[in-house]
């Protein structure tokens, strides 16, 4: 059985990546394959890496307040590249009032500060199916 492959991404000028690293490590510890992009990635770079790495999902961490721009941009770029089978989820400092817009834009799930890592792992395990073509 193939492992789920997740790209954890930090877009924009936000320089705080502790949360992204905690999520990446927690997902790895749960047996999920994780690729971490590092800081200050553009939506274009995130999507290109996701396609190149043949991931099943992209987990985006945003603390900069640019979530209403960056999340929809990533979803649109995935559609443009015929890679809309890649699930997008994320978290960070995102106001509750903005979550419905993000979900309508094609983001599968938004996690807010204080979410237990177990909840993220449960979402990934229950909502994301590994591609059959994934490299084992």
N, C-alpha and C positions, 0 to 999 in steps of 0.2 A: 504494500500500500504506500502510495506517495505521501510525503509530508506536505503540510500546508506551507506555502512560501509567502512571507509578508515583507514588504518594503516599508520600513519606518522612515518617515521623511520630516525634515525641519525646513519649511519654506520661509522665504523672506528674510528680513534683517534681524529677526529675533535671535539673540545669541544665547538663550537659555535652553539647554538641552537635557537637563537632569531628568525631567519627566519622560522624555522620549527614550532615554537610556534605561530607565527603570522598566518601562513597558517592553522595550526590546529584550532586556535580560529575562524578564518574567515570561515572555512568550517563548524564548529559547529554552528556559528551564522546563517549560510545559511540553517540549518536544516539537515546537514549531520552528521552521527554518526562518531566520530573520536576516535581512540585509539592511544596514543602517546607512543612510545617505550622508550623514554629517550635517553641519550647519549651513544656512544661507543658500538653499537650493531654490531654483526657479521652478514653477510648475512644469515648464517644458523639460527641464532636466529630470525632474521626478518621473514624469510619464515615460521619457526615453529610457531611463534606468529600469523602470517597472517592466517595460516591454522586453528590453534586452535580457533581464534576469528571469523572465517568464514567471512572474509572481502571480499569486492568486488574489492578493489584496494589497492595498496601500493604506497604511496607518499614518495619518498626518497629525503632527503636533504643532498647534499654533497658539502663541501667547501674545502676538503683536496686535491683535484687533483686526487683522486683515482677512479673517475667516470668510466673510461674505463675498470676497473677491477671489481668494485663492482656491477654496474648495470647488466652487462652480467651474473655475478655469481648468482645474485638474480633470473634473468629470467631462467637460467639453473636449479637452484634448484627447482623452481616452476614446471618446466617441469618434472624433476626427481620425484617429489612428486605427479604428476598427478593433479597439481593445476594451470595449465596454463590459466585457466579461470579468474584468478586474474590479473587484469590490473596493470602494473607497469608504473608509471610516476615519474617525479622528477624535481629537479632544484638545483641551486646553482651556484657556480663560475665554469661554464663549457664553454670552448671556442667554438665559433660557428663552427669551423672546426671539432670538435669532435661529434657534434650532429648527423650528418648522420650515423656514425658508431653506435651510441647508438640506433637510431631508427631501423637500420637494425638488431640490436641485440635483438629486441623485446620490447624495451621501447616505450610506446605509445606516450609520449609527454615529452619534456624538456622545462622547464621555466628558463630563465636567469635572472640575477639581474635586478631589476627595473620593473619586471612584476607586473601588478596590481593584487591584490588578487581577484578582480572580474573576471579576465581572467581565473584564476585557478578554481574558482567556476563554471564558465560557462563550462569549459572543463569537469569537473566532472559531472555536471548535464546533459550535452549533450552526453557524451561518455561512461558513466558507468551505467550499469543497475543493480539494486539490485537483488540479488539472491532471488528466490521465497521461498527458505528455510530459509532465514534470520529470526532471532528471532525478533519479533516486540516489 
